[in-house]
Amino acid sequence: MPAWNSRSDEFDAVALEAFAEIDASWHDQISELDIAVDEIPRLLPRDPETVQWPDEVTADGAVPLARLIPAGIDVHGLPTRAQIILFRRPLESRAKKGTELLELVHEVLVQQVATHLGVDEDVIDRGPE
């Protein structure tokens, strides 16, 4: 065990904890959904003043916080799994460590899972019927 954790390690732990509650309620429906972390978003708006992100992107204004990539087919014709990508640095810059960051990451994951399942966000926290 390392004596210290990097910021990336700490964020990964927060992401797993934030996702655990959602997974506990929705495991059967999201078992084919992967969660990943990237340092920064690789997509930026052409015009930050008038950007309108699609439902698959959770953003704070012109800055993406997470993105849902739906399942599909790769260049070799093989199926790919749906994936939520959390953008670590934008999320960390909007919340302090600890509970505030955990709550923000949970909120973003709720939005992304709701988009993936095609349900309202409030349904995710209530659990499947």
C-alpha positions in Angstrom: 0.0 0.0 0.0 1.4 3.4 -0.9 1.9 5.9 2.0 0.1 8.6 0.1 -2.5 8.8 -2.7 -2.2 11.1 -5.7 -5.0 13.5 -6.5 -6.0 11.1 -9.3 -6.2 8.3 -6.8 -8.3 10.4 -4.4 -10.7 11.4 -7.1 -11.1 7.8 -8.3 -12.1 6.9 -4.8 -14.6 9.7 -4.7 -16.0 8.7 -8.1 -16.4 5.1 -6.9 -18.1 6.1 -3.7 -20.5 8.5 -5.6 -21.4 5.8 -8.0 -21.8 3.0 -5.4 -25.2 4.3 -4.3 -26.5 4.5 -7.8 -25.1 1.1 -8.7 -26.8 -0.4 -5.6 -30.2 0.6 -6.8 -29.7 0.3 -10.6 -27.1 -2.5 -10.9 -29.2 -4.7 -13.3 -30.0 -1.7 -15.6 -26.5 -0.3 -15.7 -24.3 -3.4 -15.6 -23.2 -2.7 -19.2 -22.2 0.9 -18.3 -18.6 1.8 -17.6 -17.3 4.7 -15.6 -14.0 6.4 -16.5 -12.1 9.4 -15.5 -10.1 11.7 -17.7 -8.1 14.7 -16.5 -9.7 17.3 -18.8 -12.4 17.3 -21.5 -11.2 16.8 -25.0 -14.2 18.6 -26.4 -14.6 22.3 -26.3 -17.3 24.6 -27.7 -16.6 26.7 -30.8 -18.4 29.6 -29.2 -18.4 29.5 -25.4 -20.9 32.3 -25.2 -23.7 30.5 -27.0 -22.9 26.8 -26.4 -25.8 24.4 -26.1 -24.5 21.0 -25.0 -26.4 17.8 -26.0 -28.0 15.7 -23.1 -24.9 13.5 -23.2 -22.8 16.3 -21.8 -23.1 17.6 -18.3 -21.4 21.0 -18.2 -21.0 24.2 -16.1 -21.5 26.8 -18.8 -18.9 26.2 -21.5 -16.9 23.7 -19.4 -17.9 20.0 -19.7 -17.9 18.1 -16.4 -18.8 14.7 -17.8 -19.8 13.0 -21.0 -21.9 9.9 -21.9 -20.6 7.9 -24.8 -23.4 5.5 -25.9 -22.7 1.8 -26.8 -21.8 1.3 -30.4 -19.5 -0.4 -32.8 -15.8 0.2 -33.0 -13.7 0.5 -36.2 -13.2 -3.3 -36.2 -16.9 -4.0 -36.1 -16.9 -5.0 -32.5 -19.5 -3.8 -30.0 -18.5 -1.2 -27.4 -20.0 -0.6 -24.0 -21.6 2.7 -23.0 -19.3 4.8 -20.9 -19.6 7.8 -18.6 -16.4 9.9 -18.6 -15.9 12.2 -15.6 -13.5 15.1 -16.2 -11.5 15.3 -13.0 -9.9 18.8 -13.1 -13.1 20.7 -14.0 -15.0 18.8 -11.2 -12.3 19.4 -8.6 -12.1 23.1 -9.5 -15.8 23.5 -8.8 -15.9 21.8 -5.4 -13.7 21.5 -2.4 -12.4 18.1 -1.3 -14.5 15.8 0.8 -18.3 16.0 1.0 -18.7 18.9 -1.5 -16.8 17.0 -4.2 -18.6 13.8 -3.4 -22.0 15.5 -3.8 -21.0 17.2 -7.0 -19.7 14.0 -8.6 -22.8 12.1 -7.4 -25.0 14.8 -9.0 -23.2 14.6 -12.3 -23.4 10.8 -12.3 -27.1 11.0 -11.6 -27.6 13.2 -14.6 -25.5 11.0 -16.8 -27.1 7.7 -15.7 -30.6 9.3 -16.2 -29.6 10.2 -19.7 -28.3 6.7 -20.3 -31.5 5.1 -19.1 -33.8 7.7 -20.6 -35.4 8.6 -17.3 -35.8 11.8 -15.2 -32.9 12.6 -12.8 -35.2 12.4 -9.7 -36.0 8.8 -10.6 -32.4 7.8 -10.3 -32.2 8.7 -6.6 -35.5 7.1 -5.8 -34.5 3.8 -7.5 -36.3 1.6 -10.0 -39.9 0.9 -9.4 
